[in-house]
């Protein structure tokens, strides 16, 4: 009969220790985390917030026309490349045409990339100055989880992350 009594005592002691650990847990620490090694999240910045702030530009509607079936965004730096100046617009350059160029080259690079990769690098050519020659712009795209863990694609200038 001592075994059940000892077992109850061990269970009670374990519950007391768990309650003690919970009481010592820093504010904001999740209760059901398996590993609290890194501690509480100090700050988080969602993709939705980045789009609202203009850090990212959602180009999903046109990307879908180009054959992408996941949300696609470009950084504001890439938007600066994609949006032609008034002088370049007079020469026939357009935001839609430049985005289309990015999407077509990106699709090609994705298809030739090794299976399982989440990153591709590519250099589309753009006329950046009126009367100038087309120059390569070093870009890269990263697929990763969005705010709800769904796959999303982000196109950035080389050096951005």
C-alpha positions in Angstrom: 0.0 0.0 0.0 3.0 2.3 0.3 3.6 2.3 -3.5 0.3 4.2 -4.3 1.0 6.6 -1.4 4.6 7.3 -2.7 3.2 7.7 -6.2 0.7 10.3 -5.1 3.4 12.1 -3.3 5.7 12.1 -6.4 2.8 13.4 -8.6 2.1 16.1 -6.0 5.8 17.1 -5.9 5.9 17.2 -9.8 2.8 19.4 -9.9 4.3 21.8 -7.2 7.6 22.1 -9.2 5.7 22.8 -12.5 3.6 25.5 -10.7 6.8 27.0 -9.3 8.4 27.1 -12.8 5.3 28.7 -14.3 5.4 31.4 -11.6 9.1 32.1 -12.5 8.3 32.3 -16.3 8.9 35.8 -17.7 5.9 37.8 -18.9 4.9 36.9 -22.4 6.4 33.4 -22.4 4.0 30.9 -23.9 2.6 28.3 -21.4 2.8 25.4 -23.8 6.2 26.1 -25.4 8.4 23.0 -25.5 11.6 25.0 -25.4 11.8 28.4 -23.8 15.5 28.7 -24.6 15.2 32.0 -26.6 12.8 33.6 -24.2 9.8 35.8 -25.0 9.5 37.5 -28.4 10.6 41.1 -28.0 9.3 42.4 -31.3 7.6 41.0 -34.4 7.0 42.6 -37.8 4.5 40.8 -40.0 4.4 40.7 -43.8 1.0 42.4 -43.6 2.5 45.2 -41.6 5.4 45.6 -44.1 2.9 45.9 -46.9 0.8 48.4 -45.0 4.0 50.4 -44.2 5.2 50.4 -47.8 8.3 48.4 -47.0 6.9 45.6 -49.3 4.6 46.1 -52.3 2.0 43.4 -53.0 2.2 42.4 -56.7 0.1 39.2 -56.3 -2.6 40.1 -58.9 -0.1 40.6 -61.7 2.0 37.7 -60.5 -1.1 35.4 -60.8 -1.5 36.6 -64.4 2.1 35.5 -64.9 1.5 32.1 -63.5 2.4 32.3 -59.9 -0.1 30.7 -57.5 1.2 32.1 -54.2 1.3 35.7 -52.9 4.2 37.7 -54.3 5.7 41.0 -53.0 8.6 43.2 -54.0 10.6 45.4 -51.7 10.3 49.2 -52.0 13.8 49.2 -53.5 12.6 46.9 -56.3 9.5 49.1 -56.7 12.0 51.9 -57.4 13.4 50.0 -60.3 10.0 48.8 -61.6 8.5 52.3 -61.6 10.0 54.2 -64.6 10.6 57.9 -64.6 8.4 60.2 -66.7 11.1 60.4 -69.4 11.3 56.6 -69.6 7.5 56.3 -69.8 7.7 58.6 -72.8 10.0 56.0 -74.4 7.5 53.2 -73.8 8.7 51.9 -70.4 5.9 50.9 -68.0 5.6 49.5 -64.5 3.5 46.6 -65.9 6.1 45.7 -68.5 9.0 45.8 -66.1 7.1 43.6 -63.6 6.2 41.2 -66.4 9.9 41.0 -67.2 10.8 40.2 -63.6 8.1 37.5 -63.4 9.1 35.8 -66.6 12.8 35.7 -65.8 12.0 34.7 -62.2 9.8 31.8 -63.4 12.6 30.6 -65.7 15.1 30.7 -62.9 12.8 28.9 -60.5 12.3 26.1 -63.1 16.0 25.6 -63.6 16.9 25.8 -59.9 17.7 22.7 -57.9 14.7 20.9 -56.5 14.0 22.0 -52.9 15.7 25.4 -53.0 14.0 28.4 -51.6 16.2 31.1 -53.1 17.0 32.1 -56.7 19.2 34.9 -58.0 18.5 36.6 -61.4 19.6 39.8 -63.3 16.8 41.3 -65.5 17.8 44.0 -67.8 16.2 47.5 -67.4 16.8 50.8 -69.2 17.4 53.1 -66.3 18.3 56.4 -68.1 16.5 57.9 -71.1 18.4 57.0 -74.2 20.6 54.6 -72.2 21.4 50.9 -72.7 19.7 48.2 -70.7 21.7 47.3 -67.6 21.3 44.2 -65.3 19.8 44.7 -61.9 20.9 42.1 -59.4 17.7 40.7 -57.8 16.9 37.6 -55.7 13.7 35.9 -54.6 13.1 34.0 -51.4 10.2 31.7 -50.7 9.2 31.3 -47.1 6.3 31.2 -44.8 3.9 34.1 -44.7 2.1 35.5 -41.6 -0.1 32.3 -41.4 2.7 29.9 -42.5 1.4 29.8 -46.1 4.1 29.9 -48.8 4.9 33.4 -50.1 7.5 34.8 -52.4 9.5 38.0 -51.9 11.7 39.7 -54.6 14.5 41.9 -53.3 17.6 43.7 -54.6 20.8 41.9 -53.9 21.9 43.0 -50.4 18.4 43.3 -49.0 16.9 40.7 -46.7 
